[in-house]
Amino acid sequence: MTHNAPKPPSPRMRIFFFSLAAALTIAACATSAAPPTEISDLPLDARPSAVPQQAADDYYKSAAASVDARAGEAFVPKAKNVILFVGDGMGVSTVTAGRIYAGQHKGLDGESYRLAMESLPYSAFSKTYSHDSQVADSASTATAMMSGVKTGSRTLGLRSGVAFGNCASIEGQETDSIFEIAEQAGLDTGIVSTARITHATPAATYSESASRDWEDDTEVGDTGCKDIARQLIEWPAGDGFEVILGGGRNPFYPAGSVDPETGEASGRRADGENLVETWLTGDGDRTYVYDKAGFDGVDFASAGKVLGLFNPSHMQWELDRAEDKGGEPSLAELTKAAITRLSQNDDGYVLLVEGGRIDHGHHATNAARALGDTAALDEAVSAALAMTDASETLIIVTADHSHTLTIAGYPVRGNDILGKVAYGPGGLARADDGKPYTTLGYANGSTGCKPGQEDCAREDLTTVDTTDKDFHQQALIFSGSETHAGEDVPVFASGPGAELVRGTIEQNEIFHVMGRASGLVDYED
């Protein structure tokens, strides 16, 4: 294998190495008889920190100043580890409906049930607009959280000066994500998602792309830019991710290749390269798995790197997982595995866990699957809380954006959240058209009256089982796909630095909460 010559350090990285050298020198000079100091022996406020290349961006500076004001002069970094949970599309109405859904499925009172994420002691509202959109997409919102800047919708890991789909406009708009900064500081990093690992939210941790759609080389075309899958495999930060678990094998396999799980033709790459094989030739022990059996056979307590891609595209919805013939781990199982692996590093770790298919359920006006995945994300949060020390791990749970899900009518307490509105036993509520309606609905979506359709009448749900997982809620306005919504989304937090999560905040402040609480980002220079 041919290795490229190492790149000279950037100005930001020279600052990083200077900070590291200075910290180690000070510690070593404390006593001439002292043994060599490991990074893990340093206090977190002496941890190697970096000034990211986007530090001069106005969005970055404004968000940093807001978090700095809340922190105060006496604030000291104490978060050894950081875990960011993102429920894709998990707005306030989804959290409320998900709470009731989870409680009812446990045989409890849904209305008074408390999700694990709701037990976190600090909370805020996050403003999700992007640089150019009142209602944003997942790429720009993920970039805000990972890199601390607002950017244009549909672009990844870049500042607001980038033009969508314009490869040449990338130069000068690059950013350093909290994951890149953590890797360079010697921490371990991991990404977990039920979506394709090249999809918007996980891709914001490692990629810089003028289009979120450039997941493989067939999408990039002859622009000269690297596709997102290749950027993951060639990610230059530190020694790379220690654990990558999610969906999306196709962007890594050549077109026409045989999928290792299904045995069917798959893959999308036109360059003929198998990027999984390329990843496996990297340094150190590396393991690739693609199904539940392979996952169960991995020793995550070892020091090896693990790549798990459990579906050609997105992983299954939680409600469909049991029907997948190859079997897929649950999001909670993936989270436990990732924490187990990353905890081997005494210097700490940064981990992203995304419930990526909440969003997809909503786009399909399929509330059952969206809420099933919301409950699955909450199980993952519960697992993380049980596995980590609250005195050293900052946990943040939030959403990238909301959806148009509504909770309406006057259903009696205890009514099935997926059911039809009922005032009491046998007493279905009826709209002015004389037909019953569900508690959950959507402002828009593909289940309404199509434009130009004459004498369109709402479907009569009297004999329809609206609690079935395949039921699609009715929508007010017809559109090919239900859209995102623009209201603020919740942020829940616990652990060191969680007190910085309060009030109504800009979404890109989340990066600065993580950067300041962990000591990874240099705010002095």
TORFIKOL-819087 format. One record per residue (C-alpha): residue in three letters; x, z, y. Coordinates in steps of 0.02 Angstrom, whole numbers, plus 50000, padded with zeros to 5 digits. Example, Ala and Ser with C-alpha at 12.3 -4.5 7.8 and 13.67 -1.06 7.14 Angstrom:
// TORFIKOL-819087
ALA506155039049775/SER506845035749947/
//
This chain:
// TORFIKOL-819087
MET500005000050000/THR500644995450173/HIS500615009450300/ASN500525005950486/ALA501855013750597/PRO501275029950679/LYS500565028150853/PRO501425036950998/PRO500465052351056/SER499195049751195/PRO499305059951357/ARG497925071051288/MET498865073751127/ARG500475077551221/ILE499505091451306/PHE498905097351136/PHE500645097951061/PHE501315106551215/SER499945119751201/LEU500315122251017/ALA502185123551044/ALA501965135651188/ALA500775146751090/LEU501915147450939/THR503455150651047/ILE502645165151139/ALA502085172750975/ALA503795170550894/CYS504705178151043/ALA503685194051037/THR504985201150919/SER506535193050849/ALA506205200850679/ALA504425194250665/PRO504085181250530/PRO503565163550583/THR501835163550659/GLU500455153350578/ILE499085145850686/SER497835156650592/ASP498775172250653/LEU498495167850835/PRO497035174850935/LEU495725161350964/ASP496075160951150/ALA497845155451103/ARG497225142450979/PRO497915124851010/SER496725116851134/ALA496535099551208/VAL495955091251367/PRO494895076951300/GLN495085059851375/GLN493315060351445/ALA493695076051548/ALA493595066551713/ASP491845059851674/ASP490535066551795/TYR489325070951655/TYR490705080351567/LYS491235089951722/SER489455094851769/ALA489045101251594/ALA490705110551581/ALA490365119051747/SER488625124551691/VAL489275132351531/ASP490735140151625/ALA489515148551745/ARG488565156251600/ALA490165161551513/GLY490905170851661/GLU492705175851687/ALA492735188651547/PHE492225176351410/VAL493445175651263/PRO493345162451123/LYS492915170850959/ALA492155157150850/LYS493355153450708/ASN492105141050635/VAL490725130250707/ILE489225123050613/LEU488065111150706/PHE486395107550622/VAL485435092550688/GLY483645089250635/ASP483485071050682/GLY481845069650778/MET481445088150756/GLY480515091650918/VAL479475106950959/SER477905100650872/THR478935096850716/VAL479675114350715/THR477925121950734/ALA477135110850601/GLY478685113150491/ARG478515131950505/ILE476705131550448/TYR477105118850312/ALA478565129050243/GLY477565145250244/GLN476055137550160/HIS477135129650025/LYS477855146749987/GLY476095153749969/LEU476245163350132/ASP475325163750297/GLY476015148150379/GLU475575152450557/SER476565168750557/TYR477965162250445/ARG479695162250520/LEU480945148450486/ALA482755153250460/MET483225143650616/GLU481975153850715/SER482855169850663/LEU484395165150764/PRO484495177050913/TYR484815164551054/SER483825149251103/ALA483635136151238/PHE482815119651277/SER483905104051278/LYS483585089351396/THR483815073751291/TYR483755059151413/SER485225047151405/HIS486195038551545/ASP484955024151547/SER483405030151454/GLN482045042751491/VAL481705043351304/ALA483355041951212/ASP483945036151042/SER485005045550915/ALA486655037050959/SER486725042351141/THR486045059751106/ALA487275062650964/THR488685056951077/ALA488115069551207/MET488255083751081/MET489875078051000/SER490835072851156/GLY490025081451305/VAL489485065951403/LYS487875056651431/THR487995038251385/GLY486925022851366/SER485675022151225/ARG486205013251065/THR488065016251097/LEU489175028351004/GLY490635039251056/LEU490855030551224/ARG490555034651405/SER489185027351513/GLY490245012851576/VAL490105003751410/ALA488934988851397/PHE487854988451241/GLY488494975851114/ASN489994971251222/CYS491594974451127/ALA492704970951277/SER491844984551380/ILE492464998551265/GLU494194999751343/GLY494305014551460/GLN492665021951398/GLU493315031151244/THR493005049551208/ASP493685063151095/SER492345071550990/ILE492395090050948/PHE492835084550771/GLU494355074550827/ILE494935089150933/ALA494695101250787/GLU495675090050668/GLN497125088750788/ALA497135107750806/GLY497345110050618/LEU495565114650574/ASP494605106750431/THR493095095850468/GLY491585089550374/ILE490015079150396/VAL488435080550292/SER486885069850316/THR485385063750217/ALA485505047450316/ARG486845034350293/ILE488495042250341/THR488755027350458/HIS487085030750544/ALA487005036250725/THR487155055250715/PRO488565057050588/ALA489445041650660/ALA489555050150831/THR490815062350757/TYR492125048950722/SER491675031750790/GLU491745022550956/SER490555007850951/ALA489674997451082/SER488234995950960/ARG487575008750837/ASP487064993950726/TRP488874989050688/GLU488874999250527/ASP489794985650428/ASP490794970050469/THR489314958250448/GLU488474966750596/VAL490034966050707/GLY490294947550682/ASP491764939750776/THR491764952350919/GLY493464959050870/CYS492834977050856/LYS493004987850702/ASP491394991650610/ILE490855009750593/ALA491215011250406/ARG492995005350432/GLN493195017350578/LEU492745031650461/ILE493995026450328/GLU495375023550457/TRP494945038550566/PRO496635043950638/ALA496205061850687/GLY497305074650600/ASP497255071650414/GLY495435065950417/PHE493825073750359/GLU493995085650213/VAL492205082850156/ILE490995068350186/LEU489315069550099/GLY487815058450131/GLY487005041750099/GLY487525023850131/ARG488655015950001/ASN488244998050052/PRO489284997450213/PHE490825002350110/TYR490644989749967/PRO490924970949968/ALA489364960249961/GLY488834956349783/SER489744970949705/VAL488874981049570/ASP488224997849631/PRO489015011749525/GLU487385021349510/THR486005008349499/GLY486994994649413/GLU486194982149532/ALA487024970149654/SER487374978849817/GLY488644980349956/ARG488654972150126/ARG490444968950174/ALA490964950950205/ASP492834955050212/GLY492854958150024/GLU493624975350043/ASN493054990549947/LEU493275004250076/VAL492945017949948/GLU494475012049852/THR495445011550015/TRP494955029450051/LEU495465035049876/THR497245028549904/GLY497495040750049/ASP498615056050044/GLY498225071149937/ASP496935074349802/ARG495365064249832/THR493725063449738/TYR492305051049757/VAL490575054649687/TYR488955045049696/ASP487655055149598/LYS487115072849559/ALA488125073749398/GLY489715069049490/PHE489315081249629/ASP489035095449506/GLY490735091949428/VAL491725094149590/ASP492685110149619/PHE492325112549804/ALA493395128249806/SER494935117349785/ALA495975109549923/GLY495535091449885/LYS494555079649994/VAL492815074149938/LEU491825058549981/GLY490045058349916/LEU488895043549947/PHE487305046549851/ASN486265031149889/PRO486545012949936/SER485615016750098/HIS484845033050159/MET484645047350036/GLN482915050949968/TRP481665061150064/GLU481575078849997/LEU479835075549924/ASP480515060649826/ARG482165067949768/ALA481545072449594/GLU481025054349565/ASP482755047249601/LYS483415041849431/GLY485235045649472/GLY484815062149551/GLU485335067849723/PRO485905085049782/SER484775093949905/LEU485325096250084/ALA485565114750050/GLU486695110749901/LEU487715098750007/THR487875111950143/LYS488455125350021/ALA489735113449948/ALA490395108650119/ILE490565126650177/THR491425131450014/ARG492695117450035/LEU493005119950221/SER493185138850205/GLN494825135950113/ASN495655133350282/ASP496135149950362/ASP496235141550531/GLY494365137650529/TYR493255122450522/VAL491945112050613/LEU490475105350514/LEU488985094150554/VAL487425095150445/GLU486045082550484/GLY484295081850416/GLY484265063350453/ARG482635058150372/ILE481465069150473/ASP481585055150599/HIS481175041650471/GLY479615050750412/HIS478985051650591/HIS479365033250625/ALA478235029250477/THR476875041350539/ASN477145050250374/ALA477075068550423/ALA477185075250245/ARG478915068050216/ALA479495072650391/LEU478965090750365/GLY479675091150189/ASP481365086550261/THR481165099150402/ALA480905112750271/ALA482435106250176/LEU483495107450334/ASP482915125250359/GLU483425129450180/ALA485145122750224/VAL485195133850379/SER484705148750272/ALA486115144650150/ALA487385143550291/LEU486845160150364/ALA487065168450194/MET488785160850165/THR489585164150334/ASP490145179150435/ALA489095180750593/SER490585188150684/GLU491655172550664/THR490495157550641/LEU489495149550780/ILE487925141150710/ILE486875129750819/VAL485255121750759/THR484465108350868/ALA483745090750873/ASP484375074850952/HIS482645070151016/SER480805072750981/HIS479375062150912/THR477575059050962/LEU476855070850830/THR475365080750894/ILE474475096250828/ALA472675095350885/GLY470875100650857/TYR470315118450820/PRO470715120850636/VAL470365137950562/ARG471885148650529/GLY472595144850357/ASN471965126850359/ASP473195115450269/ILE474335108650405/LEU474215091450323/GLY472335092850302/LYS470825087750401/VAL470285099150542/ALA469045111950476/TYR468175125550575/GLY467875135550417/PRO467545133350230/GLY466685116550207/GLY466515113950393/LEU467485098250437/ALA467665094650622/ARG467125077250674/ALA467635066450819/ASP466375057550930/ASP466355043150805/GLY465655055150675/LYS467215054550566/PRO468395068750520/TYR470175068850583/THR471815077150537/THR472675091350628/LEU474255080850638/GLY474255063950724/TYR475395052550823/ALA475285045450997/ASN475865028650930/GLY476315020550765/SER475845007450637/THR474215015450582/GLY473155011350735/CYS472134996150786/LYS473184980450801/PRO473174971150968/GLY471794958250972/GLN470884965650824/GLU469044964350862/ASP467834978450824/CYS469254989450766/ALA468575005650694/ARG469535021150645/GLU469645023650457/ASP468415036350386/LEU469485050050308/THR468045059450227/THR468595055550048/VAL470445052950084/ASP471705065950026/THR472695067950185/THR473855080650103/ASP474575067349987/LYS476395063650027/ASP475985045150044/PHE474645047750177/HIS475065040850349/GLN474285049850495/GLN473235039850617/ALA473995034450782/LEU473205031850952/ILE474185016351004/PHE474735002950882/SER476594999150873/GLY477664992450733/SER478525009250719/GLU478125026050795/THR479325029850937/HIS480375044350994/ALA479675056451123/GLY480525062551279/GLU480125081051294/ASP481485094251282/VAL481965099951107/PRO482375117551047/VAL484125124351021/PHE484385139850913/ALA486065148650901/SER486955163450822/GLY488735169750810/PRO490165170350937/GLY489715160551093/ALA487875159351049/GLU487475168851208/LEU487945153051303/VAL486375144851230/ARG484995150351347/GLY483795143251474/THR483545124551492/ILE485175115251466/GLU485815097551470/GLN486075091051294/ASN487915087451326/GLU488185105951364/ILE488095108951176/PHE489825101151159/HIS490495113051290/VAL489695128151207/MET490605123351046/GLY492225119151136/ARG492255135151238/ALA491675146851100/SER492985140150979/GLY494405138951104/LEU494705120951049/VAL494405113051219/ASP495565116951365/TYR494555120851522/GLU496025127551621/ASP496895110851647/
//
